[in-house]
Amino acid sequence: MEQHQWKDVHYRGTIVRVDYRAQKADGTTWLKYANVYLPYGYDETKPYNILYLMHGGGGNPDAWLDCSQIKNALDRGFAEERSKPFIVVFPTYYNLNPAERRSSGIDAAWENAQVFGFQKELEEALIPAVEGRFHTFADGTDHQALVSSRRHRAFSGFSMGGCTTWYAFMEHLDIIGTFLPLSGDCWVIEPTGGKEHAAETAKALAECVRRFGYTKDDFKLLIATGDLDIAYGNLTPQVEAMKAYPELFGDMQYVVKEGAVHAYEEVYHHIWNYLPQIF
């Protein structure tokens, strides 16, 4: 790839909206959309790695783009060859119909149900809608095609998006090879389970890896938060407990950014720093 000077404003990716239908738990469907970042020079004849990047509680598919410089970071990172260009998808785990959303507040149990419920939609609706349209390493969108291309697919998220990432790890380890939970612990035992039930949470994650028949060599875990982030006290005990399984989590990375609080403007730096390692 030719080295570009960042001052050249032409080397910028584009944002494309993808509409799709997802099935609710009751069998009815809802119309949703995701924002898809296509790197500068996207070439339909070439396969691309792909990252799914989830927002935090109360967010939507526009949250990362509205609240941080993530697009600029991707543009610059690819122009400076920190990583080969890849596609980034910004979805939502919420129902986008205002009439079917909570009117106020964020209830932990309700949020937990939303992020867990999204896992079915991820494989059955979102991935086919995106990877059926853009050229990734998947030779089709059926399950076996996704399994065969798992090393070229990553999932990340901030806050409740971090919780979503842990659920994706547990449910879709066979179709996703890299996970970047940012400022969010795993709620499989209970909300804030990373703090209150760290050992049980780590055990559940370990059992998941064993269920898929994998070892630490079969996936990447790139974890991050800030030392002033409200998630630090929940995520850190979980990470420490996971160290009891070196054969499974011995290669995970955990970065704590000094002075960083719970905000998109802080966590997008972790995507920037991890760029060379995601794929």
Protein Blocks (a to p, Z undefined) as FASTA:
>chain_A
ZZddfklmklccdddddddddddfkopacdddddddddehiafkbccddddddddehiaf
klmmmmmcklmmmmmmmmnopaccdddddddfbdfbfklgcfbdjdfklmmmmmmmmmmm
mmmmmmmmmmmmpccfbecjbfklmmmmmmmcccddehjlmmmmmmmmmmmmmmccbdcd
ehiacfklbghklmmmmmlmmmmmmmmmmmnopafklcccdddddfkbfklmmmmmmmmm
mmmmmmlmmmpccdddehiacdfklmmmmmmmmmmmmZZ
